Amino acid sequence: MVVQRKYSPEARNVVFTVPNVISMFRILSIPIIAYLVVKHMMIASLVLLAVSAASDGLDGLVARKFNQVSKLGQILDPIADRLLIFCSVLALCVGRVIPWWMLVFVALRDVTMGVLILVLAQHDYGPLPVHFVGKAGTAVLMVAIVSLMVAEINPALPPLHMLHLFAIACAVWGIALYWLAGIIYLRQGIELIVKDRR
């Protein structure tokens, strides 16, 4: 696999673009979603989460269609995804929906990746290409988060109780894939750093 140095040629060094504004609003919505989850206002949090998810697809579409791909946008988008997962898991833990160990594993993985990104930046590398395992892990975790939120609308209902158990299983698998992707990224990053030192 060839990893391009710095950023892709299409990315421009601009800040104020429509996709970047959308990404910033998405990031600002995350604490509100987390607050609603903690307060067990699940319907409202699901609505806001749906809007956030729609904006995620919209900013990428606008960036490609109107040639507004930027270096800042390439950083903001994954940051928004990581923050959404971390804050959602944190809120579910605070709301006593899931155990705290899940948050510990998610946080450790994100901190590890954050350090890797900073180290790679010192070697003049941008974000590593997104791996399929990473996409799968993020997708499974988001399915788990949404399912847990839906299940908490009325946990006493048998179907929603079953959904809760399904969501916990998804969360465990999602965290496993999340870490597997992290290991893959670490290996790629170390290979690039070693290559630079030769």
N, C-alpha and C positions, 0 to 999 in steps of 0.2 A: 504494500500500500504506500503510495506517495503522499506525503504530508506537505502541503504547500507552506512555504516560509511566509511569515507575517500573515496578511489577510488576502482573501481572494481579490483578483484585479478589479472586480465589479464594485467592491466596497469603497465608498468615498469618505473623505475626512470631513464630514459635515455633522452638525448637531441637531439643528432645528428642522426636522423633517416630520411629515405626517405619521409615518410608522413609529418614530421615536416618541412622539407625543402620545400615541395610542399605548405604547409599551409602558410609558410612565404612569398613565392612568390605570393600567392593569396592575402595576406594582402598588399604586396607592390604594387600590381596592382590596388588596390582600389582608391588611389589618382589619378592615371592616368585616370581611368574610370570616376571619378568625374570631372576632368578637361575637358575631352572630352564632357561630358554632358553640362557643363557650356558654352562651346564654340559652342554648338549645332552641334557637329560632331557626330551625332547619330549612323550612320552606323559603324564608327570605334569603338565607345563605346559599341555597341551591339556585335561586333565581340570579343572584349576583354572580355566582360561580359560572353559570351558563353564559352570562353577558361577558365575563372575563375570558372564557374559552372562545367565544365568538370573536372577540377582539384580537385574540392570539392569531387566529387564522387570517383576520383582516389585515393586520399590520404586515404580515409576510406577503400577502397578495398585492397590497399597495406598493410595497417596497420593490417587488419584481416588475410589476406592470408599469410603474412610473419612474423606474430607474432611481429609486431612493434608498438603495442598499447602502448602509453606512457602517463604519467601524464601530461606532457607538451602539447601533442597532444590533450588531452581531454579539455584543456583550450584554445588552439589556435583556434580550429575549431569553437566553438561558438563565440569567439571574432571576427573571420573573418566574420561570418554571420552578427553579430550586426554592425560591421564597414561598411560592404557593404550596408546594409539598411540605416544606418544613413548618410553616405557620399553621397549615391545616392539621398536620399530625400533632403539633404542639397544642392546638385548640382542642382536639379530640382527647388528648391526654388530660388536659386541665378539666375538661368536661366529664372525665371519668368514663369515657366510651372505650378507650383502648389502654393497654398497659404502658407504663413509662419506658420500658426497655425498647419499645419500637422507636420512640423519639431518639433515644441514645444512639441506636444504630444508624438512623437517618442522618442525625447531626454529625456523627463521626465521619461518615462517608462524605458529606458536603464540605466539612472542614478540610478533609484530605484533598479533595478536588480543588478547593480554593487555594491551598498552599501550592499544589501542582501548577495551577494557572499562573500564580505569581512567579514561581521559579521559571516557568517557560517564558514569561514576559521578559525576564532578565536576559534570556537568550534570544530575544527578538522573535519569538513565536507567538502567534495568536491562538485562539481556542482550537483544540484538537477537533478533527472531524467527528461528528456524532456517529457512534456505533449503533448497529441494530439492537444489540443487547441493552444499551442505554435507553433507546426509545421504548423497547419492550418493558423494561423495568419501570420507567416513568408512566407508561400507559397502564400497567397493572396496578401501580400505586394509586393512580387517579381513579381507576375503577373501584378500588377498595375504599378510597376516601368518599367518593360520591355514594357508594352503596351504604357505607356507615351512616352518612348524613340522612339518607332516605330511611334507613332502618330505625333511626332515632326519632322519626316523626311520631311513631307510636310503637315503642318496643314491645308492648304487651300483645300485639297481634301476632299470632303464630307465623304467618308468612314473613313478616318483617323480622321476627326473631331468627328465622332461617336465613334471611338475607344478611343479618348481622354475622352469623357464623360463616357464611360464604365470604363476606367482606374481610373478616379476620384472616381466613385462609389466603385470600388474594393479597392482603397486606404482607403476610409472611413471604409469599413467593415474590412479591414486588420488591421487598427489601433484599432478598437473596439476589435477584437479578440486578438490582441497584448496585450492590457490592461487586458482583461479577463484572459489570461494566466499569466500575471504578478501578478494579484490578487491571482490566484491559487498557484503560486510559493511563494508568500509572506505568505500565510496561511501555506503551508508546512514548510517553513523556521521557522516561529514563533513557530509552534508545536515542531520542533526539538530543538529549543533553550529553550523553556519552559521545555521540557523533560529533558534536560541536567541540568537544575537548580534545579530539584526536588531531 
